[in-house]
Amino acid sequence: MTAPSYPPKPSPGDRIAVISPSAGLPGLFPRPYELGVERLRDEFGLEPVEYPTTRRMGATPQERADDIHAAFADPGVRAIVSSIGGEDQITVLPLLDRELLRANPKPFFGTSDNTNLLAFLYNAGVVGYHGGSVMCEFGRPGAMHPKTADSLRAALFTSGPYELRPAARWNDVDRDWADPATFEAEPDSRPGAGWSWVNADRVVEGRSWGGNLEILSWLLMADREIARDPAVYDGGVLILETSEELPSATEVFRILRNMGERGLLRRFPALLMARAKSWSFERPNSPEEAARYAAEQRAAVERVLRAYAPDTLAVFDVDFGHTDPQLVVPYGGTIRVDGPARSITVTY
C-alpha cells in the first residue's frame, strides 16, 4: 500500500466545493449552512461551489457519488468541504471511482459519517482532513470559535507543522437550528481541564488513521476500507471520537475489543481520544450526568488498552470530535505525540 500524500492546497480566491456526501441537511436548516458558506467567502476568501445534492434530503447514493466525482474531477475546484455528516455514507463507497480520486487529489474536510470518505481517500493514497463542516464549524452561531478558525485556516492554506493546544473552555450543548434566537449569540461554554496522558514517557510520530468510532464499527461489519492485514497501520497514530448519539461505555468497549481481537489496536503506538460529546437533544444530560458519561467512556477505553495495547501512549480529551472548539487533524498525515513535552503537533 502506498502511503498517503498531501494534496495541493488552495489559495484565497480559489473555488471550493461544498457537498453533502451523507445528509442534505442544508435543505432542512438553511440558516447555519448559509452562514457557513458566507464565512467561507467573506472570512476565508474562498468561492464556494454548491452541487445538486448539497441541499437535497433523500438523494440517492449514486447522486451523491456523482457530486463527489464532479467535485474532485473539476480542475477549477481546489478543495472540498462537507456540509455535515449523517448515517448512510457507507452506501456511497461502492459507487466511488478510486482512480478518479487518486488522479485528482484535493484536500477534503469532514468528520463523523465522513469517516467513510476519509478512509476511502486514505486507501487511495490521499491525505484528508478530519474536521470543519460547513453547518457546524463554519456556521457556528455568533462567530466561529477562534481556535477552530485558526486550525481550519492553517489546514486549508498552509503546509507544515501546527501545534494543537487544549481549549481553555469548551461546549457540547447544542441549540435548536430552527430557532432564529440560536444565532443571536455564541454558545455558552465551560472550563476545560486540559488533556489527560497515559504512558507519556515516550515520543510517537506516525501517520494518522481512525475517525468516528461508530462508523469504523460499521466499516468493519461491512468489510470495507479497513485493511484485512492490520500491519499496514504499524507505527501510526490512532484518532478516535464518538458522536452525538452518545454510545454507551459498554458499546465503546465492545467496538474497541473487537478491534483488539482483529489485531488493530496494537498496531498503533499512540492514541488520541477526542473529548466525548456528552449531551444531545435526545439525552439532555445534567452537568453531573455528562461528567459521569465521559468518565465511563474513558474507563472503557483504558480497560481495552490494558488488555490489547498496554504500552500505547494515549491522550484523552483532545478537541477534534463532536465538541466545540474543533481542531483539524490530518487523516493519513503525520502526527507527533510528545509525551514528555505534553505536546501534539500535526502536519497540515
Disulfide bonds with the S-S distance in Angstrom:
none
